[in-house]
Amino acid sequence: MITLHDLEEAIAECQGERNPNANTCIKLAAFYTLKNHLFPDAVQSIVPQQAQLPERVAYSNDWKQFPDSGFDYESDTEFAQIAAQADKNVLMRVVDELMTVLETTNPRLYRAVLRKLLDN
């Protein structure tokens, strides 16, 4: 059985690698995924208690939960220009997938993004 201590040691070893490569990143993502799923209580929440994040919902193709209000955000970035032309359902799926990867690879940044969304 994998222990929390084993996972934390493996994570520290990957993070301390002098010349990380793709395999190191893959291992690190796997270790974080295992830690998040096997030991969810060990992952410290950086979100204040009064602003707890909603429980994760299973993905579905029912996009009625995102009203078609359109976006009025304007930016000169390449991403914003492409996103403005993309189908909003495709955009949400891509961003959702990106956030899932971010949650695994960089949980701190993932939580910071969610906090920023909650603050607005």
PyRosetta script that sets phi, psi and omega in degrees:
from pyrosetta import init, pose_from_sequence

init()
pose = pose_from_sequence("MITLHDLEEAIAECQGERNPNANTCIKLAAFYTLKNHLFPDAVQSIVPQQAQLPERVAYSNDWKQFPDSGFDYESDTEFAQIAAQADKNVLMRVVDELMTVLETTNPRLYRAVLRKLLDN")
pose.set_psi(1, 136.9)
pose.set_omega(1, 178.4)
pose.set_phi(2, -79.4)
pose.set_psi(2, 132.3)
pose.set_omega(2, 178.1)
pose.set_phi(3, -101.9)
pose.set_psi(3, 161.9)
pose.set_omega(3, 177.3)
pose.set_phi(4, -60.2)
pose.set_psi(4, -39.7)
pose.set_omega(4, 179.7)
pose.set_phi(5, -61.0)
pose.set_psi(5, -42.8)
pose.set_omega(5, 178.7)
pose.set_phi(6, -60.2)
pose.set_psi(6, -44.8)
pose.set_omega(6, -179.6)
pose.set_phi(7, -65.0)
pose.set_psi(7, -42.5)
pose.set_omega(7, 179.9)
pose.set_phi(8, -64.8)
pose.set_psi(8, -37.1)
pose.set_omega(8, 176.2)
pose.set_phi(9, -65.0)
pose.set_psi(9, -43.3)
pose.set_omega(9, 179.8)
pose.set_phi(10, -64.3)
pose.set_psi(10, -40.3)
pose.set_omega(10, 177.8)
pose.set_phi(11, -63.2)
pose.set_psi(11, -45.8)
pose.set_omega(11, 179.8)
pose.set_phi(12, -62.2)
pose.set_psi(12, -39.1)
pose.set_omega(12, 179.3)
pose.set_phi(13, -63.6)
pose.set_psi(13, -44.0)
pose.set_omega(13, 178.7)
pose.set_phi(14, -65.5)
pose.set_psi(14, -41.8)
pose.set_omega(14, -179.1)
pose.set_phi(15, -68.3)
pose.set_psi(15, -26.7)
pose.set_omega(15, -178.4)
pose.set_phi(16, -89.9)
pose.set_psi(16, -0.5)
pose.set_omega(16, -178.9)
pose.set_phi(17, -64.1)
pose.set_psi(17, 132.5)
pose.set_omega(17, -174.6)
pose.set_phi(18, -68.8)
pose.set_psi(18, -43.5)
pose.set_omega(18, -179.6)
pose.set_phi(19, -123.4)
pose.set_psi(19, 77.9)
pose.set_omega(19, -177.5)
pose.set_phi(20, -66.9)
pose.set_psi(20, 148.3)
pose.set_omega(20, 176.8)
pose.set_phi(21, -128.4)
pose.set_psi(21, -171.8)
pose.set_omega(21, -177.5)
pose.set_phi(22, -60.8)
pose.set_psi(22, -39.0)
pose.set_omega(22, 179.1)
pose.set_phi(23, -62.9)
pose.set_psi(23, -37.3)
pose.set_omega(23, 177.8)
pose.set_phi(24, -63.0)
pose.set_psi(24, -43.7)
pose.set_omega(24, 179.6)
pose.set_phi(25, -64.9)
pose.set_psi(25, -39.7)
pose.set_omega(25, 178.9)
pose.set_phi(26, -63.9)
pose.set_psi(26, -45.2)
pose.set_omega(26, 178.6)
pose.set_phi(27, -62.0)
pose.set_psi(27, -43.5)
pose.set_omega(27, -179.2)
pose.set_phi(28, -61.5)
pose.set_psi(28, -43.9)
pose.set_omega(28, 178.0)
pose.set_phi(29, -61.6)
pose.set_psi(29, -41.3)
pose.set_omega(29, 179.2)
pose.set_phi(30, -64.8)
pose.set_psi(30, -42.6)
pose.set_omega(30, 179.9)
pose.set_phi(31, -63.5)
pose.set_psi(31, -43.1)
pose.set_omega(31, 178.7)
pose.set_phi(32, -65.1)
pose.set_psi(32, -38.7)
pose.set_omega(32, 178.2)
pose.set_phi(33, -62.2)
pose.set_psi(33, -46.9)
pose.set_omega(33, 177.7)
pose.set_phi(34, -60.1)
pose.set_psi(34, -44.1)
pose.set_omega(34, -179.4)
pose.set_phi(35, -61.9)
pose.set_psi(35, -44.6)
pose.set_omega(35, -178.9)
pose.set_phi(36, -64.9)
pose.set_psi(36, -34.9)
pose.set_omega(36, -176.7)
pose.set_phi(37, -87.7)
pose.set_psi(37, -36.7)
pose.set_omega(37, -178.2)
pose.set_phi(38, -84.5)
pose.set_psi(38, -30.6)
pose.set_omega(38, -176.0)
pose.set_phi(39, -132.6)
pose.set_psi(39, 63.5)
pose.set_omega(39, -176.0)
pose.set_phi(40, -63.3)
pose.set_psi(40, -26.9)
pose.set_omega(40, -180.0)
pose.set_phi(41, -73.8)
pose.set_psi(41, -19.7)
pose.set_omega(41, -178.9)
pose.set_phi(42, -78.6)
pose.set_psi(42, -19.4)
pose.set_omega(42, 179.3)
pose.set_phi(43, -82.1)
pose.set_psi(43, 113.6)
pose.set_omega(43, -177.4)
pose.set_phi(44, -74.5)
pose.set_psi(44, 133.2)
pose.set_omega(44, 177.2)
pose.set_phi(45, -82.8)
pose.set_psi(45, 132.0)
pose.set_omega(45, 177.3)
pose.set_phi(46, -101.8)
pose.set_psi(46, 6.3)
pose.set_omega(46, 178.1)
pose.set_phi(47, -90.4)
pose.set_psi(47, 129.9)
pose.set_omega(47, 179.2)
pose.set_phi(48, -56.5)
pose.set_psi(48, 148.9)
pose.set_omega(48, -176.6)
pose.set_phi(49, -54.9)
pose.set_psi(49, -39.7)
pose.set_omega(49, -176.5)
pose.set_phi(50, -71.7)
pose.set_psi(50, -14.1)
pose.set_omega(50, -178.6)
pose.set_phi(51, -120.3)
pose.set_psi(51, 41.9)
pose.set_omega(51, -179.7)
pose.set_phi(52, -58.9)
pose.set_psi(52, 144.5)
pose.set_omega(52, -179.2)
pose.set_phi(53, -74.6)
pose.set_psi(53, 149.3)
pose.set_omega(53, 177.8)
pose.set_phi(54, -65.3)
pose.set_psi(54, 154.9)
pose.set_omega(54, 178.2)
pose.set_phi(55, -64.4)
pose.set_psi(55, 145.3)
pose.set_omega(55, 179.9)
pose.set_phi(56, -67.3)
pose.set_psi(56, 140.4)
pose.set_omega(56, -178.8)
pose.set_phi(57, -110.2)
pose.set_psi(57, 142.9)
pose.set_omega(57, 177.1)
pose.set_phi(58, -61.7)
pose.set_psi(58, 145.1)
pose.set_omega(58, -178.3)
pose.set_phi(59, -73.6)
pose.set_psi(59, 146.5)
pose.set_omega(59, 176.9)
pose.set_phi(60, -148.3)
pose.set_psi(60, 170.8)
pose.set_omega(60, 177.0)
pose.set_phi(61, -92.1)
pose.set_psi(61, 7.1)
pose.set_omega(61, 179.2)
pose.set_phi(62, -85.3)
pose.set_psi(62, 92.0)
pose.set_omega(62, -175.9)
pose.set_phi(63, -89.2)
pose.set_psi(63, 16.5)
pose.set_omega(63, 178.0)
pose.set_phi(64, -66.2)
pose.set_psi(64, -20.0)
pose.set_omega(64, 179.1)
pose.set_phi(65, -69.9)
pose.set_psi(65, -13.3)
pose.set_omega(65, 176.4)
pose.set_phi(66, -111.1)
pose.set_psi(66, 93.6)
pose.set_omega(66, -177.7)
pose.set_phi(67, -57.8)
pose.set_psi(67, 143.6)
pose.set_omega(67, -178.0)
pose.set_phi(68, -80.7)
pose.set_psi(68, 71.9)
pose.set_omega(68, 180.0)
pose.set_phi(69, -92.3)
pose.set_psi(69, -8.7)
pose.set_omega(69, -178.5)
pose.set_phi(70, 75.1)
pose.set_psi(70, 170.7)
pose.set_omega(70, 179.7)
pose.set_phi(71, -118.7)
pose.set_psi(71, 139.5)
pose.set_omega(71, 176.7)
pose.set_phi(72, -116.9)
pose.set_psi(72, 19.8)
pose.set_omega(72, 179.7)
pose.set_phi(73, -79.7)
pose.set_psi(73, 131.7)
pose.set_omega(73, 178.4)
pose.set_phi(74, -123.4)
pose.set_psi(74, 137.9)
pose.set_omega(74, 179.3)
pose.set_phi(75, -155.8)
pose.set_psi(75, 157.3)
pose.set_omega(75, 179.2)
pose.set_phi(76, -91.3)
pose.set_psi(76, 0.3)
pose.set_omega(76, -178.0)
pose.set_phi(77, -70.6)
pose.set_psi(77, 154.0)
pose.set_omega(77, 178.9)
pose.set_phi(78, -60.1)
pose.set_psi(78, -42.6)
pose.set_omega(78, -179.6)
pose.set_phi(79, -60.5)
pose.set_psi(79, -46.5)
pose.set_omega(79, -177.7)
pose.set_phi(80, -63.6)
pose.set_psi(80, -38.8)
pose.set_omega(80, 180.0)
pose.set_phi(81, -67.1)
pose.set_psi(81, -41.7)
pose.set_omega(81, 178.6)
pose.set_phi(82, -70.8)
pose.set_psi(82, -41.0)
pose.set_omega(82, -179.3)
pose.set_phi(83, -63.0)
pose.set_psi(83, -35.0)
pose.set_omega(83, -179.8)
pose.set_phi(84, -64.7)
pose.set_psi(84, -27.3)
pose.set_omega(84, -179.1)
pose.set_phi(85, -92.8)
pose.set_psi(85, -14.6)
pose.set_omega(85, -175.4)
pose.set_phi(86, -78.9)
pose.set_psi(86, 154.1)
pose.set_omega(86, 171.5)
pose.set_phi(87, -61.9)
pose.set_psi(87, 133.6)
pose.set_omega(87, -174.2)
pose.set_phi(88, -63.8)
pose.set_psi(88, -32.0)
pose.set_omega(88, 177.2)
pose.set_phi(89, -67.3)
pose.set_psi(89, -41.0)
pose.set_omega(89, 177.6)
pose.set_phi(90, -65.4)
pose.set_psi(90, -43.1)
pose.set_omega(90, 179.2)
pose.set_phi(91, -58.0)
pose.set_psi(91, -46.8)
pose.set_omega(91, -179.6)
pose.set_phi(92, -64.2)
pose.set_psi(92, -39.8)
pose.set_omega(92, 179.0)
pose.set_phi(93, -63.8)
pose.set_psi(93, -41.9)
pose.set_omega(93, -179.7)
pose.set_phi(94, -66.7)
pose.set_psi(94, -45.5)
pose.set_omega(94, 179.7)
pose.set_phi(95, -64.9)
pose.set_psi(95, -39.5)
pose.set_omega(95, 178.7)
pose.set_phi(96, -62.9)
pose.set_psi(96, -42.9)
pose.set_omega(96, 178.1)
pose.set_phi(97, -64.0)
pose.set_psi(97, -43.0)
pose.set_omega(97, 177.7)
pose.set_phi(98, -60.1)
pose.set_psi(98, -42.6)
pose.set_omega(98, 179.9)
pose.set_phi(99, -66.4)
pose.set_psi(99, -34.1)
pose.set_omega(99, 177.0)
pose.set_phi(100, -64.7)
pose.set_psi(100, -42.2)
pose.set_omega(100, 176.4)
pose.set_phi(101, -64.3)
pose.set_psi(101, -43.3)
pose.set_omega(101, -179.7)
pose.set_phi(102, -63.1)
pose.set_psi(102, -38.5)
pose.set_omega(102, 178.9)
pose.set_phi(103, -60.1)
pose.set_psi(103, -36.4)
pose.set_omega(103, -178.8)
pose.set_phi(104, -80.1)
pose.set_psi(104, -44.0)
pose.set_omega(104, -173.0)
pose.set_phi(105, -85.3)
pose.set_psi(105, -29.5)
pose.set_omega(105, -178.2)
pose.set_phi(106, -147.6)
pose.set_psi(106, 76.7)
pose.set_omega(106, -175.2)
pose.set_phi(107, -57.7)
pose.set_psi(107, -33.4)
pose.set_omega(107, 179.8)
pose.set_phi(108, -63.0)
pose.set_psi(108, -47.6)
pose.set_omega(108, 179.7)
pose.set_phi(109, -66.0)
pose.set_psi(109, -39.2)
pose.set_omega(109, 176.8)
pose.set_phi(110, -56.1)
pose.set_psi(110, -49.8)
pose.set_omega(110, -179.9)
pose.set_phi(111, -64.4)
pose.set_psi(111, -36.9)
pose.set_omega(111, 179.2)
pose.set_phi(112, -64.0)
pose.set_psi(112, -40.3)
pose.set_omega(112, 178.2)
pose.set_phi(113, -64.2)
pose.set_psi(113, -45.5)
pose.set_omega(113, 179.5)
pose.set_phi(114, -62.5)
pose.set_psi(114, -40.1)
pose.set_omega(114, 177.0)
pose.set_phi(115, -60.8)
pose.set_psi(115, -42.4)
pose.set_omega(115, -179.8)
pose.set_phi(116, -62.6)
pose.set_psi(116, -39.6)
pose.set_omega(116, 177.5)
pose.set_phi(117, -66.3)
pose.set_psi(117, -37.7)
pose.set_omega(117, 179.6)
pose.set_phi(118, -69.7)
pose.set_psi(118, -30.0)
pose.set_omega(118, -178.1)
pose.set_phi(119, -72.5)
pose.set_psi(119, -19.9)
pose.set_omega(119, -176.2)
pose.set_phi(120, -93.5)
pose.dump_pdb("model.pdb")
